[in-house]
Amino acid sequence: MKLSKLAENLIGSEIVKIGNEVNDLKAKGADIANLTIGDLNSNIYPIPARLKEEINKAYQNNLTNYPPANGLLSLRKAVSKDLKTRWDLDYSPDEILITGGSRPLIYGTYEIIVDKDDKVIYPIPSWNNNHYAYLTNAQKIEVETSQSNNFLPTAEDLRPHLKGAVLLALCSPLNPTGTMFSKEQLSEICELIIQENKSRGENEKPLYIMYDQIYAMLTFGEEHFNPVSLFPELKEYTIFIDGTSKCFAATGVRVGWSCGPKLIIDKMKSLLTHVGAWAPKPEQEAVSVFLGETENVEAFVDDFKGKISDSLTFLHSAVQDMKSNGFAVESIKPMGAMYLTIQLDYIGKTKSNGELIASSSDLVFYLINEAGVALVPFSAFGASPEMPWFRASAGGLSLDEIKAMLPRLQSALAQLR
């Protein structure tokens, strides 16, 4: 059966493939420590009680018809106020767009800025930029990063690729690594963007920054920085991606927002009107109320990120103990988000039956079957299959479950030769 060229060449998600394997084994009774999901176990990490109350109240009040295309004014006002209070960012409600989570906003940013064969720059590893570049027929420029810079791109990494590019996709704290830009790192990149845009002619597209800060409230003793607060002149070139899904443990509530230049926000609104990517009206109303309750917001976030930080810190310490005991492992101190970056340098080893671990994906499925431990390889985020680095998400497990899985992980690794 003949389909479109786009459909024929779509690539499935490696994360989904791993998740399917985990779910199949769980259905058969296996005990799997699932560290793959960029999601949260809602029984361990429920949404804020006040947010739940307001969602229920909105449904009781029959707020179940279409919301405005750009989101409820009450929510856009609440977001505008929070941006000013939290990050000292000045965006009016007309410069803010609400959608069903942040994914439509990322897709919308690509579609509004990128024409066929336009250059789009993003670091690897990074979440899903390769798929959005494909969907928009972009010429993707993938910039490899390294452990030495916490898998974040530097100005020198990006400098050779800026000429002619129209979009630079950045994220901090970063999915999949949980690492963050320092002020100096981000400032150097911003200065490059300013310099590049000054060099462009009147009829050239500028180089825009898509800055994903969906995890910005989940930081562990580190300060979050953004381009516009550092360099206000970048406001006309920066599109922010943000929302409730991570900071309020509300991944299924589906309320995201973007702020940026009004022209771009208006065009994104028009595009997404045809997609129907609205956040549900009751959830929008509830978030507008909760976001204005500063004390309740801060109390929830402090408690939530404290628990996530405890799990990540314990896991990081456990990996370092394994390293001290001769295992070929490494980890990077968690800075933010829900993730720990772990190196398991066992590619090229063989199983007890003589089979070769030829790729990071092979190691993932070996650990699922032999240890009941599921991780995501960086190859799922654009890195090479031979890179022995993995994302471990703390959102789906309790601290006790993380502690219980470690002996199984060590035993399975010890069997490789």
C-alpha positions, 0 to 999 in steps of 0.5 A: 500500500502506497503512503506519503514519503513522509509516512514511509520514512518516519522513524519509530521511537527507540524509547517506545520500543524499550517501553513496549518490551518492559510492559510485555515483561511486566504483563508476564509478572516480571519485576522491572525497575523502569528507569526509562520514562520521562514521566512520573508514577502518579501514585508516588508523585501526585499532582498538587492537591490544590490543582486537583481541586481546581480541575474538579471544580472546573468540570463541576462548573461545566467548563467543557467547551472550546477554549480560545485558540491562544488559551484562556486569558486568565491563564495567559495573565497568570503565566505572564505574572509568573514569568515576571516574578520568577525569571524577570521576563516581560511578556504580555498575555498576547505574547503567550500561547497555551497548548496541550503540553509543550510538544505542539509548541516545539512542532509549531516553532519548527513549522513557523520558522523552518522552510525546506532545507533550512539549517537547524542546529541542535546538540546531541544528545537531545530530545526529539529534535531529529524528528521535528527536523525530519517533519519540517524537511530541515537540513539538520546540523547535529552538534556532538557534545561530550562529558567534559562539558556535561553533554551541553554544547559550547559556543566553540562547538556551535560557531562553525555552523551558524552561517545560514542557520535559522533555528538553534534548539537548546534545552536546560536543564537538559533532557536526557542528561539532567545537566544545565548551562552555567551563566558563562556557557550560555552567555558565550552562546548568546553573544554568538547569536547576537553577533550572527544576527547583526551580520545578516541582511534585511531580507535574510531570516534571523537565527532564532533560539528555541529555548526549552526550559520545561524543567527549569523549576526542578533544579538542585542547588544550581541557578537556571539561566535563560537567553533573554534575562542575560541579553534582553536584545535576544527577546525578538529572537527567542521562543520559550517552551514551558509548562506544567508537566514536569514542575507540577508532576502533571504530565497527563494534565497537558497544559504547556505554554510558549512565549516569544515575539508576537508575530511568531506566537500569532502564527503558531496560534494560527497553525495549531488551530488547524491541528486542534492542539488546545489544552482542555479548558478545565485544566487551563482554568485550574492552572490559572488559579493554582499558578497564582497561589505562590505559596502553594506552588513553592511548597509543592515544588520544593517538596517534589523536587526534594524527593526527586533529588534524593532519588537521583543523588542516591543513584549517583552515589551508588554508581560512584560506589560501583566505580570504586569497586571496579565496575566500568561505570560513571555518572554526572552529578545531577543538576536538574530535571528527573534524570541521571546520566550514567555510563556503562562501559560494557559495549564490546563485552560478551554475555555468558552464552557468548553473544556480543553486546555490540551496541548500547541498545543490546546492553539495554535489552540485556539488562532488562532481561537479566537484571530487570533494569530498564534504561534509555541509551543516548542513541535514542537521543541522536547519539551513535549506537556505540556510545555507552551513556544512558539516561536514568529517570527517577520519576517512575520509581520510589527511592526504595525501588531504586535501592532494591534494583542496584544488586541486580544491576551489579550482578548482571554487569559482573557476568559480562566478559 
